[in-house]
Structure formats: structure tokens, C-alpha cells
Amino acid sequence: MPKPMAAAMRPSEVEIYRIDLARLDAHPSCLSDDERARAGRFHFAPDRARFVACRIALRHILAKVLGVQPAGVQFAFGAHGKPEIARDHNQGDWRFNLSHSGDIALVAVTQGRPIGIDIEMLRPLPRQMMEILPSLSLAEQSALQLVGGPARTKAFLRCWTRKEAVIKAIGAGLTLDLASFTVSIGTDIEPVIWQTAAIPGLCQWSLHALDQLCAKPEPFIAALAVGGAIGSIRLVNFQPT
């Protein structure tokens, strides 16, 4: 059995793997029947290829963490559909989250606490911004209204990825009101989360901007949310072995 690679990680540490899906050449033999079936439901070949590449990379990453073969990683789902490692196959209480946009994917791994990650390719979003803006908190709406020109798209995506990272970490999915908490939209590496009564303890969480990890080959905006303090973040360019 392979030796766990992440056994020396402290609970406050986070590992983030950057995956170039277009360059990933790994065999899909490690995928489960369910994953193969899900891949087959994609209508367009590029979307299917990205899904398969994401799942292969995720299995290889978690296999190193757990000390098993990629095909031996067992998944389960939370109450609102958040993927997790099956409890009876997860003695270290490892937590992960995955996000992808275009041909770049990020996988975040930590131990014993909620974690969420989100990435978005920088692109024009006039319609999406107008549709989503009314769902944000009043403070976020006001902050975005003060940003003009092309900078507004970047500010909006900073807001969106940060909120998505928090929502994914909580694991509440679409059941959580977007306006129930507020995030800062500036360029700080450590953004701020403002607590609301709807989510007790949220002010103790950590939020981290990851744009520097995703600058090439295309500009991306990304964020990480973790339940508790972050001692250190280790960035890894994923290479299948």
C-alpha cells in the first residue's frame, strides 16, 4: 500500500493543487462506474474531457493523501450534495474541494475542517452581473456600484469566487442565501468575511485570494475559504505519477 504523502501536514495547513486539464494525459482506468456514467452524459466532447481529467486528477491527489491507489478512493456526499471522502475510508478526516474554469482546475486539501475553493476565468459578464447583483448583500452591491469600467468585472468575480468558496466550504449549496453574509471585494490577499446571525462563527473563518496561482496562461480569479485559521498554504502544480 502506498505511504500517505500528506501525513506530515498540520491541521492549520492547506495544500492547493493547480491542474492544467488540457495537458493532463492520464488513463481513466481509475474511475468508478458512476464517474464513467456521469462523463457519458456530457453532450460536448470538450466538457466530457474536462470532467474526466478533473476526476482523474482528484483521485490521484487524494490517493497520495490517503496512501491508497487512485481507484481505491471512496467518495460520499453531504446532505446538500457536497462530495467528500467516505468516512470509513478516511481515518485522517481529510477534507477537499474542487473547482474548475476553462482548462484550469484547483483542488484544495486540509484536515478536520470545512474547506471550499472557487475559480473563474476573467471574461466579460454584463448579463450575469446584472442577474446576480440583486442577490448579493446590500454592502456588496454598494461596493460594486462604486467600481467603474473594466475593473467592475474583476471586482464582481472577486466577490463571486469568495462567496462561492464560503458556500462550498459550508456545504449548504443553493439552500444558503447569498445575502446572508458579506465579503470584501478589494485586492487584499486575505479578504474579510463579515458575520451574520444566519451563520454563527463565520467571522472565525479564513478567506484567501488565489489569483497569483492562476495568472497563466489566461487570467483567472480564485478564492479559498477554510473553517479556522490558515497556518500556511502550499501550492503544487499537479503532475500525475
Protein Blocks (a to p, Z undefined) as FASTA:
>chain_A
ZZdfklmpcfkbccdddddfklpccdfklpcfklmmmmmmpmblklmmmmmmmmmmmmmm
mmmmnopafklpccdddfkopacddfklomnopacddddehjbccddddehiacdddddd
dddfkkmmmmmmmmmcfklmmmmmmpgcjllmmmmmmmmmmmmmmmmmnonmjmbcfklp
ccdfbfbfbdcddddfklghklmpccddfklmmmpfbdcddddddedjdfbdcddddddZ
Z
